[in-house]
């Protein structure tokens, strides 16, 4: 922008300067010529009274010497003799005598003025005033030089002013841009000092207002999440009581285990939601800057399959597991990876009838590990809608697959939904393999 403003100022000022300087330069040259020719005409006119009184050669020579140089003032006497050195062509002199009219002639050496003087006895004398070419343009070059310097000063000054104004605008724009990027990266405390033109000052003030509003909305949202999570403790307590009534049966132990895990998750959510935003941001930045502790995908999937196998057996769901024997570490916390596996397998149980078969596979490629969950259910008619946050194709909240997709992208992978060989849906998640070699 700064360079563009300077270029615009240069172009506009140059056009204005040229529009004035070109006519002014022509006018200066014309004025210099008019001044020289007017002086020559006045000298020629001064000889007319002398010629009216006498045409004696000596008297005319004396008058010519008093008025100017004989090289610039010449008289052709009625008898055809010349006083001085003529510059006009012979035919021009003859025409001035014959037609008795005033003539001007441009020659290679300059400008010639011929003024006929009619004397007694119908005799004609001609006064010739000559102006050298140098006198016609005397002072023009100096005037043009002064005008050119003034024009350069005007153009340079306008470009300098435009550059300073552009620098101020660019500085304000860059400050607003940096603050916007910082806000987008999670720095909610960033603010700008409104500067520059009024429009940018208004934009800076609007940015500060927006940042304050975002901070307030996030605080309200976090408090709301904490309150909603806390309200779940009531049905969680009921689960504990129900498990106690069931005694020490395996079902009671599983219910108690699930309730304990749920309570742990709720505690984590409430603690995170109640953490002040200013202290939560550095923690998130540190988490993003350093690699998460690697966990083995096959090990976590096997553990979660063991958990879901009890429910699968109860519902008569045949399932197949195919886990690579190779180490497949990924830079995702074990709890997060377990939540991903639970979301994928849980979708099978929620959206397919009891007795529907499913399969879970973990495969390793050169740089990625693939977690695939197939089912023999009705499938997903619109995969794009299923991957849209808040949109569900099966009556749920629509957040499960979105959470899986975001976790996959965080690990440089992706989530895809296609048709499974079993006839239902195939959900495949890829993760970038973690480097567990450590520093060499």
C-alpha positions in Angstrom: 0.0 0.0 0.0 2.8 2.4 0.9 4.4 1.9 -2.5 1.1 2.2 -4.3 0.3 5.5 -2.6 3.8 6.9 -3.5 3.2 5.7 -7.1 -0.2 7.4 -7.2 1.3 10.7 -5.8 4.1 10.5 -8.4 1.7 10.0 -11.3 -0.8 12.6 -10.3 1.8 15.3 -9.4 3.7 14.6 -12.6 0.6 15.0 -14.7 -0.3 18.3 -12.9 3.2 19.6 -13.2 3.4 18.8 -16.9 0.0 20.3 -17.6 1.3 23.6 -16.2 4.9 23.5 -17.2 4.5 22.7 -20.9 2.3 25.7 -21.6 4.4 27.9 -19.3 7.6 26.8 -21.1 6.1 27.6 -24.5 4.9 31.0 -23.1 8.4 31.8 -21.8 9.9 31.1 -25.2 7.3 33.1 -26.9 7.8 36.1 -24.6 11.5 36.0 -25.1 11.0 36.1 -28.9 8.4 38.9 -28.6 10.8 40.9 -26.5 13.6 40.6 -29.0 11.5 41.3 -32.0 9.7 44.3 -30.4 13.1 45.8 -29.6 14.2 45.3 -33.2 11.0 46.9 -34.6 11.4 49.9 -32.3 15.0 50.4 -33.6 13.8 50.2 -37.2 11.0 52.7 -36.5 13.5 55.1 -35.0 15.3 55.4 -38.4 12.2 56.4 -40.3 12.3 60.1 -39.2 16.0 60.3 -40.0 15.4 58.9 -43.5 12.5 61.4 -44.0 15.0 64.2 -43.4 18.1 63.0 -45.2 19.3 60.0 -47.2 22.9 61.1 -47.2 25.0 58.0 -46.6 27.1 59.5 -43.9 24.1 60.8 -41.9 22.4 57.4 -42.2 25.5 55.6 -41.0 25.8 57.9 -38.0 22.2 57.3 -37.1 22.6 53.5 -37.5 25.7 53.5 -35.3 23.8 55.4 -32.6 20.8 53.0 -32.6 22.7 49.7 -32.8 25.3 47.6 -34.4 25.6 47.7 -38.2 25.3 43.9 -38.1 21.8 44.1 -36.7 20.5 47.4 -38.3 20.8 47.8 -42.1 19.4 50.5 -44.5 18.8 50.1 -48.2 18.8 53.6 -49.6 16.6 54.7 -52.5 19.5 54.4 -54.9 19.9 50.7 -54.0 23.1 51.2 -51.9 23.3 49.5 -48.5 24.3 50.8 -45.2 25.4 47.8 -43.2 25.5 44.1 -43.9 22.1 42.8 -45.0 20.7 39.4 -43.7 17.4 39.3 -45.6 17.2 37.5 -49.0 17.5 39.7 -52.0 14.0 38.9 -53.2 12.5 39.9 -49.8 14.2 43.4 -50.1 12.9 43.8 -53.6 9.4 42.9 -52.6 9.5 45.3 -49.7 10.5 48.1 -52.1 8.1 47.1 -54.8 5.0 46.4 -52.7 5.9 48.9 -50.0 4.8 46.5 -47.2 6.4 45.5 -43.9 7.8 41.9 -44.0 9.3 39.5 -41.4 11.6 36.7 -42.6 13.0 33.7 -40.6 16.5 32.9 -41.8 19.0 30.3 -40.7 20.8 32.9 -38.6 17.8 34.5 -37.0 14.8 36.8 -37.6 14.7 39.7 -40.1 12.3 42.7 -40.0 11.9 44.8 -43.1 10.2 48.2 -42.9 9.8 50.3 -46.1 10.0 54.1 -45.7 8.3 56.1 -48.5 10.2 59.4 -49.2 9.5 62.5 -51.4 9.5 61.8 -55.1 8.0 58.4 -54.6 11.3 57.0 -53.5 11.5 54.1 -51.1 14.1 53.2 -48.5 14.0 50.0 -46.5 15.2 49.6 -42.9 16.2 46.0 -42.0 16.4 45.0 -38.3 18.1 41.7 -37.7 17.8 39.6 -34.5 20.2 36.7 -34.1 18.8 33.3 -33.2 20.6 33.4 -29.8 18.8 36.6 -28.9 15.4 35.1 -29.8 15.9 32.5 -27.0 18.0 34.5 -24.6 17.1 33.4 -21.0 14.7 30.6 -22.1 17.1 27.8 -21.0 17.6 29.3 -17.6 13.9 29.8 -17.1 13.2 26.2 -18.2 15.9 25.0 -15.8 14.3 26.8 -12.9 10.8 25.5 -13.7 12.2 21.9 -14.0 13.8 22.2 -10.6 10.6 23.5 -9.1 8.7 20.7 -10.7 11.1 18.1 -9.4 10.8 19.6 -5.9 7.0 19.6 -6.1 6.9 16.0 -7.3 9.5 14.8 -4.8 7.7 16.6 -2.0 4.4 15.1 -2.9 5.9 11.6 -3.1 7.6 12.1 0.3 4.3 13.3 1.9 2.4 10.4 0.4 5.1 8.0 1.6 4.8 9.3 5.1 1.0 9.0 5.0 1.3 5.6 3.5 3.8 4.5 6.2 1.3 5.6 8.9 -1.5 3.7 7.2 0.6 0.6 6.7 1.8 0.6 10.3 -1.7 0.8 11.5 -2.8 -2.0 9.1 0.0 -4.2 10.1 -0.7 -3.7 13.8 -4.4 -4.6 13.2 -3.3 -7.6 11.2 -0.9 -8.9 13.9 -3.5 -8.4 16.5 -6.1 -10.3 14.5 -3.7 -13.2 13.9 -2.8 -13.3 17.6 -6.5 -13.3 18.6 -7.1 -16.1 16.1 -4.3 -18.1 17.6 -5.8 -17.9 21.1 -4.3 -14.7 22.6 -7.4 -13.2 24.0 -5.6 -10.4 25.8 -4.3 -8.8 22.6 -5.5 -5.3 21.9 -4.5 -2.6 19.4 -3.8 1.1 19.9 -6.1 2.9 17.4 -3.9 4.9 15.0 -3.8 6.1 11.5 -6.7 7.5 9.4 -10.1 7.8 11.1 -11.3 4.7 9.3 -8.4 2.6 10.7 -8.9 4.1 14.1 -12.6 3.0 14.0 -11.5 -0.4 12.8 -9.0 -0.7 15.7 -11.7 0.4 18.2 -14.1 -2.2 16.7 -11.4 -4.9 17.0 -10.9 -4.1 20.7 -14.7 -4.2 21.3 -14.9 -7.5 19.4 -12.0 -9.0 21.5 -13.7 -8.0 24.7 -17.0 -9.5 23.5 -15.3 -12.7 22.6 -13.7 -12.9 26.0 -17.0 -12.4 27.7 -18.8 -15.0 25.5 -16.1 -17.6 26.1 -16.3 -17.0 29.9 -20.1 -17.4 29.8 -19.7 -20.6 27.6 -17.1 -22.1 29.9 -19.3 -21.4 32.9 -22.3 -22.9 31.2 -20.3 -26.1 30.3 -19.2 -26.4 33.9 -22.8 -26.0 35.2 -24.2 -28.5 32.7 -21.4 -31.0 33.6 -22.2 -30.5 37.3 -25.8 -31.3 36.7 -24.9 -34.7 35.4 -23.7 -35.7 38.9 -27.3 -36.3 40.0 -27.9 -39.2 37.5 -24.4 -40.4 38.1 -25.1 -40.7 41.8 -28.2 -42.7 40.9 -26.0 -45.1 38.9 -23.7 -45.6 41.9 -26.8 -46.4 44.1 -28.1 -48.8 41.5 -24.7 -50.6 41.3 -24.8 -50.9 45.1 -28.2 -52.5 45.0 -27.0 -55.0 42.4 -24.5 -56.3 44.8 -21.1 -57.8 43.7 -22.3 -59.2 40.4 -20.1 -58.7 37.3 -22.8 -56.4 35.9 -22.6 -54.3 39.1 -18.8 -54.0 38.8 -19.1 -52.9 35.1 -21.7 -50.3 36.0 -19.6 -49.0 38.9 -16.5 -49.0 36.6 -18.4 -47.0 33.9 -19.8 -44.6 36.5 -16.3 -44.0 37.9 -14.9 -43.3 34.5 -17.8 -41.0 33.8 -17.2 -39.2 37.1 -13.5 -38.7 36.2 -14.4 -37.2 32.9 -16.9 -34.9 34.5 -14.3 -33.7 37.0 -11.9 -33.0 34.2 -14.5 -31.0 32.2 -15.5 -29.0 35.2 -11.9 -28.2 36.2 -11.1 -27.2 32.6 -14.2 -25.1 32.3 -13.7 -23.3 35.6 -10.0 -22.5 34.8 -9.7 -18.8 34.1 -9.1 -18.0 30.5 -5.9 -16.1 31.0 -4.3 -19.2 32.7 -5.9 -21.7 30.4 -4.3 -20.2 27.3 -0.6 -20.8 28.2 -1.5 -24.4 29.1 -3.1 -24.9 25.7 -0.1 -23.3 24.0 2.3 -25.5 25.9 0.2 -28.5 24.9 0.4 -27.5 21.3 4.1 -26.7 21.3 5.2 -29.9 22.8 4.4 -33.3 21.5 1.9 -35.4 23.4 3.0 -38.6 25.1 2.8 -41.3 22.5 0.5 -44.3 23.0 0.1 -47.5 21.0 -3.1 -47.6 18.9 -3.4 -51.3 18.8 -3.0 -51.6 22.5 -5.7 -49.0 23.2 -8.1 -50.5 20.6 -7.6 -54.0 22.1 -8.4 -52.6 25.6 -11.6 -50.8 24.5 -12.7 -53.8 22.4 -12.5 -55.9 25.6 -14.8 -53.4 27.2 -17.3 -53.4 24.4 -17.2 -57.2 23.8 -19.4 -57.8 26.9 -22.2 -55.6 25.4 -21.6 -57.1 21.9 -22.1 -60.6 23.3 -25.2 -59.6 25.2 -26.7 -58.1 22.0 -25.6 -61.0 19.8 -23.3 -58.9 17.7 -20.6 -60.9 16.0 -17.4 -58.9 15.6 -14.0 -59.3 14.1 -10.8 -57.7 15.3 -7.6 -57.4 13.2 -4.8 -55.6 15.0 -1.3 -55.2 13.6 1.4 -56.9 15.7 3.8 -54.0 14.9 4.2 -51.0 17.2 1.9 -48.1 16.1 2.6 -45.1 18.3 0.7 -41.9 17.8 1.2 -38.5 19.5 -2.3 -38.5 21.1 -3.0 -38.9 24.9 -4.3 -42.4 25.7 -7.5 -41.0 27.2 -8.2 -39.1 24.0 -7.5 -42.1 21.8 -9.8 -44.3 23.9 -12.5 -41.7 23.5 -12.1 -41.9 19.8 -12.4 -45.7 19.8 -15.4 -45.5 22.0 -17.1 -42.9 19.7 -16.6 -45.1 16.7 -17.7 -48.4 18.2 -20.5 -46.6 20.2 -21.9 -45.3 16.9 -22.2 -48.9 15.7 -24.2 -49.9 18.8 -26.4 -46.8 18.7 -27.2 -46.7 15.0 -27.5 -50.3 14.0 -30.0 -53.0 15.2 -28.9 -55.6 17.8 -27.3 -58.6 16.2 -25.5 -56.4 13.5 -21.9 -57.5 12.9 -19.0 -55.2 13.0 -15.2 -55.3 12.5 -12.3 -53.3 13.9 -8.9 -53.1 12.2 -5.7 -51.4 13.0 -3.2 -51.3 10.1 0.2 -49.6 9.8 1.5 -47.9 6.6 4.9 -46.1 6.0 4.0 -43.0 7.9 0.4 -43.4 9.1 -1.6 -45.9 11.1 -5.2 -46.5 10.1 -8.1 -47.4 12.4 -11.1 -48.8 10.5 -14.5 -49.7 11.9 -16.9 -51.5 9.6 -20.5 -52.6 10.3 -23.3 -54.5 8.5 -25.9 -51.9 9.3 -27.9 -49.6 7.0 -24.9 -47.4 6.2 -24.6 -43.6 6.0 -26.6 -42.0 3.2 -24.9 -38.6 3.4 -21.2 -38.8 4.6 -20.7 -35.1 4.2 -23.6 -34.3 6.5 -22.4 -36.9 9.0 -19.0 -35.0 9.2 -20.7 -31.7 9.9 -20.5 -30.5 13.5 -23.9 -30.4 15.1 -25.6 -32.3 12.3 -26.6 -35.9 13.0 -27.9 -38.6 10.6 -29.0 -40.9 13.3 -30.8 -38.7 15.9 -27.7 -38.0 18.1 -26.0 -34.7 18.9 -23.7 -34.9 15.9 -20.6 -34.2 17.9 -19.0 -37.7 18.0 -17.6 -37.9 14.5 -16.6 -34.2 14.6 -14.5 -34.9 17.7 -12.9 -37.8 15.9 -12.2 -35.7 12.8 -10.6 -32.9 14.8 -8.4 -35.3 16.7 -7.4 -37.0 13.4 -6.5 -33.6 11.9 -4.5 -32.7 15.0 -2.4 -35.8 14.4 -1.9 -35.0 10.6 -4.5 -37.5 9.5 -8.1 -37.5 8.2 -11.5 -39.1 8.7 -13.3 -40.7 5.8 -16.7 -42.4 5.6 -17.4 -45.0 2.8 -19.3 -48.2 2.3 -18.0 -51.2 4.1 -17.6 -54.7 2.6 -20.1 -55.9 5.3 -22.7 -53.7 3.5 -22.9 -50.9 6.1 -20.7 -47.9 6.9 -16.9 -47.9 6.9 -15.4 -45.2 9.1 -11.6 -44.9 8.7 -9.3 -42.7 10.7 -5.7 -42.1 10.0 -3.0 -40.8 12.4 0.6 -39.8 11.7 3.0 -42.2 13.3 4.9 -40.7 16.2 8.7 -40.6 16.4 9.6 -42.6 19.5 13.4 -42.9 18.7 14.1 -39.9 21.0 17.2 -37.6 20.6 20.2 -39.3 19.1 
